[in-house]
Amino acid sequence: MAKVEPKHKKTLAQKLLTFQRNGLQQYGKYLNQQLKLTDKMKHGTAYKKYIEKQIIYKDKKIKKIDNKLKNL
């Protein structure tokens, strides 16, 4: 098996974190669309609270990824 150098590990870690960040951003777009749809629902209050919590959680995860990318 080939030996993995620290330079390659750093590059792969950056790619992975960037990929995860992009995925979270796309998920955020989806959440915003769903949040707009809850206004049209009759009984959407529970779903709206869930979506709002997911948006907060997503933002925290993006901040953690940004910090990791800065430290690499």
N, CA, C and O of each residue as an XYZ file, in Angstrom:
288
protein
N       0.838     -1.167      0.000
C       0.000      0.000      0.000
C       0.891      1.241      0.000
O       1.936      1.260      0.651
N       0.484      2.257     -0.718
C       1.272      3.479     -0.842
C       1.267      4.261      0.467
O       0.296      4.262      1.222
N       2.374      4.912      0.695
C       2.515      5.721      1.897
C       1.853      7.077      1.674
O       2.086      7.722      0.652
N       1.038      7.506      2.618
C       0.341      8.777      2.503
C       1.160      9.843      3.220
O       1.453      9.730      4.410
N       1.516     10.868      2.478
C       2.326     11.943      3.040
C       1.431     12.983      3.714
O       0.258     13.112      3.363
N       1.972     13.716      4.671
C       1.172     14.741      5.361
C       0.590     15.788      4.398
O      -0.505     16.303      4.621
N       1.326     16.093      3.338
C       0.845     17.071      2.356
C      -0.444     16.576      1.706
O      -1.386     17.344      1.510
N      -0.476     15.282      1.374
C      -1.664     14.710      0.752
C      -2.838     14.644      1.736
O      -3.991     14.855      1.360
N      -2.523     14.347      3.000
C      -3.578     14.311      4.021
C      -4.239     15.671      4.148
O      -5.461     15.775      4.255
N      -3.410     16.721      4.134
C      -3.938     18.075      4.268
C      -4.831     18.420      3.073
O      -5.906     18.997      3.238
N      -4.383     18.065      1.888
C      -5.160     18.347      0.683
C      -6.481     17.589      0.695
O      -7.524     18.150      0.359
N      -6.441     16.326      1.079
C      -7.661     15.533      1.143
C      -8.612     16.057      2.217
O      -9.826     16.073      2.017
N      -8.071     16.479      3.338
C      -8.907     17.028      4.407
C      -9.586     18.310      3.942
O     -10.758     18.535      4.242
N      -8.852     19.158      3.206
C      -9.439     20.390      2.687
C     -10.560     20.090      1.702
O     -11.610     20.733      1.732
N     -10.335     19.116      0.833
C     -11.363     18.749     -0.141
C     -12.609     18.211      0.552
O     -13.730     18.562      0.185
N     -12.411     17.366      1.546
C     -13.544     16.794      2.269
C     -14.337     17.879      2.984
O     -15.564     17.915      2.897
N     -13.641     18.758      3.687
C     -14.332     19.825      4.417
C     -15.054     20.773      3.467
O     -16.158     21.229      3.763
N     -14.438     21.069      2.335
C     -15.077     21.930      1.342
C     -16.322     21.262      0.781
O     -17.346     21.916      0.585
N     -16.239     19.965      0.523
C     -17.387     19.210      0.019
C     -18.521     19.213      1.041
O     -19.682     19.404      0.681
N     -18.189     19.001      2.310
C     -19.197     19.006      3.362
C     -19.837     20.379      3.502
O     -21.047     20.492      3.698
N     -19.017     21.423      3.400
C     -19.529     22.793      3.509
C     -20.496     23.097      2.364
O     -21.554     23.687      2.579
N     -20.131     22.698      1.163
C     -21.003     22.925      0.012
C     -22.321     22.168      0.180
O     -23.382     22.688     -0.166
N     -22.263     20.961      0.701
C     -23.468     20.182      0.947
C     -24.371     20.851      1.969
O     -25.591     20.865      1.806
N     -23.787     21.401      3.015
C     -24.566     22.099      4.035
C     -25.192     23.374      3.481
O     -26.304     23.740      3.862
N     -24.489     24.042      2.591
C     -25.057     25.238      1.982
C     -26.270     24.884      1.122
O     -27.275     25.595      1.136
N     -26.175     23.793      0.383
C     -27.304     23.354     -0.431
C     -28.480     22.939      0.458
O     -29.638     23.219      0.147
N     -28.164     22.271      1.563
C     -29.193     21.882      2.521
C     -29.869     23.124      3.097
O     -31.075     23.126      3.343
N     -29.080     24.186      3.310
C     -29.623     25.437      3.806
C     -30.613     26.054      2.825
O     -31.635     26.606      3.234
N     -30.314     25.963      1.541
C     -31.244     26.467      0.528
C     -32.559     25.695      0.588
O     -33.640     26.278      0.503
N     -32.452     24.387      0.735
C     -33.646     23.541      0.852
C     -34.459     23.926      2.091
O     -35.684     24.030      2.032
N     -33.763     24.137      3.211
C     -34.455     24.506      4.445
C     -35.178     25.839      4.295
O     -36.288     26.004      4.801
N     -34.560     26.784      3.610
C     -35.200     28.085      3.403
C     -36.453     27.942      2.547
O     -37.452     28.618      2.792
N     -36.407     27.076      1.554
C     -37.594     26.829      0.735
C     -38.706     26.219      1.580
O     -39.866     26.617      1.475
N     -38.346     25.257      2.414
C     -39.339     24.612      3.265
C     -39.924     25.595      4.276
O     -41.107     25.528      4.608
N     -39.090     26.498      4.756
C     -39.553     27.501      5.713
C     -40.606     28.405      5.070
O     -41.589     28.777      5.711
N     -40.393     28.751      3.810
C     -41.381     29.570      3.104
C     -42.689     28.804      2.916
O     -43.768     29.395      2.969
N     -42.599     27.511      2.699
C     -43.796     26.702      2.493
C     -44.618     26.537      3.770
O     -45.832     26.338      3.705
N     -43.967     26.618      4.921
C     -44.704     26.435      6.179
C     -45.707     27.557      6.402
O     -46.698     27.366      7.107
N     -45.466     28.725      5.813
C     -46.419     29.828      5.967
C     -47.748     29.502      5.284
O     -48.797     29.998      5.696
N     -47.705     28.680      4.254
C     -48.908     28.328      3.512
C     -49.654     27.143      4.122
O     -50.804     26.887      3.767
N     -49.012     26.425      5.031
C     -49.623     25.251      5.647
C     -50.577     25.672      6.767
O     -50.362     26.670      7.454
N     -51.638     24.873      6.925
C     -52.587     25.158      8.010
C     -51.970     24.872      9.373
O     -52.048     25.695     10.285
N     -51.363     23.710      9.502
C     -50.816     23.267     10.787
C     -49.303     23.125     10.690
O     -48.762     22.065     11.006
N     -48.635     24.143     10.273
C     -47.207     24.064     10.040
C     -46.343     24.604     11.152
O     -45.140     24.772     10.953
N     -46.898     24.883     12.312
C     -46.113     25.505     13.380
C     -45.025     24.570     13.912
O     -43.897     25.006     14.141
N     -45.346     23.309     14.107
C     -44.346     22.358     14.611
C     -43.249     22.145     13.580
O     -42.067     22.080     13.917
N     -43.653     22.038     12.326
C     -42.673     21.851     11.253
C     -41.791     23.086     11.116
O     -40.595     22.974     10.849
N     -42.384     24.262     11.299
C     -41.617     25.508     11.208
C     -40.560     25.564     12.312
O     -39.422     25.960     12.062
N     -40.933     25.170     13.526
C     -39.965     25.137     14.628
C     -38.828     24.169     14.331
O     -37.664     24.460     14.605
N     -39.176     23.022     13.770
C     -38.163     22.022     13.408
C     -37.207     22.599     12.364
O     -35.991     22.456     12.493
N     -37.743     23.245     11.341
C     -36.912     23.816     10.279
C     -35.997     24.900     10.841
O     -34.824     24.974     10.476
N     -36.520     25.727     11.714
C     -35.703     26.787     12.323
C     -34.556     26.206     13.146
O     -33.442     26.729     13.114
N     -34.823     25.127     13.885
C     -33.766     24.473     14.658
C     -32.710     23.867     13.733
O     -31.516     23.914     14.030
N     -33.153     23.300     12.616
C     -32.216     22.719     11.656
C     -31.340     23.793     11.014
O     -30.166     23.548     10.735
N     -31.891     24.964     10.780
C     -31.110     26.064     10.215
C     -30.024     26.503     11.191
O     -28.887     26.754     10.791
N     -30.372     26.594     12.455
C     -29.390     26.961     13.482
C     -28.297     25.900     13.571
O     -27.112     26.229     13.636
N     -28.690     24.636     13.575
C     -27.735     23.527     13.649
C     -26.806     23.543     12.439
O     -25.601     23.327     12.574
N     -27.371     23.799     11.252
C     -26.584     23.848     10.019
C     -25.560     24.974     10.089
O     -24.411     24.793      9.686
N     -25.965     26.129     10.595
C     -25.057     27.267     10.706
C     -23.887     26.962     11.647
O     -22.748     27.346     11.381
N     -24.181     26.271     12.744
C     -23.120     25.889     13.678
C     -22.127     24.939     13.018
O     -20.917     25.066     13.207
N     -22.644     23.987     12.244
C     -21.768     23.039     11.569
C     -20.889     23.734     10.529
O     -19.719     23.387     10.367
N     -21.454     24.710      9.828
C     -20.668     25.450      8.836
C     -19.566     26.244      9.534
O     -18.447     26.315      9.025
N     -19.861     26.840     10.689
C     -18.840     27.584     11.433
C     -17.707     26.667     11.878
O     -16.537     27.045     11.808
N     -18.050     25.456     12.339
C     -17.027     24.501     12.753
C     -16.137     24.119     11.572
O     -14.917     24.028     11.708
N     -16.748     23.901     10.428
C     -15.979     23.539      9.233
C     -15.080     24.694      8.822
O     -13.925     24.475      8.455
N     -15.590     25.920      8.875
C     -14.772     27.088      8.526
C     -13.567     27.201      9.452
O     -12.464     27.509      9.001
N     -13.773     26.953     10.750
C     -12.657     27.001     11.695
C     -11.625     25.922     11.392
O     -10.423     26.174     11.466
N     -12.086     24.729     11.054
C     -11.159     23.662     10.706
C     -10.365     24.002      9.456
O      -9.168     23.725      9.379
N     -11.039     24.609      8.469
C     -10.340     24.985      7.233
C      -9.292     26.062      7.492
O      -8.227     26.053      6.876
N      -9.588     26.987      8.398
C      -8.609     28.030      8.723
C      -7.383     27.440      9.409
O      -6.264     27.912      9.204
N      -7.593     26.411     10.223
C      -6.499     25.828     10.993
C      -5.650     24.831     10.204
O      -4.592     24.416     10.677
N      -6.093     24.448      9.026
C      -5.302     23.500      8.227
C      -4.107     24.154      7.613
O      -3.337     23.498      6.911
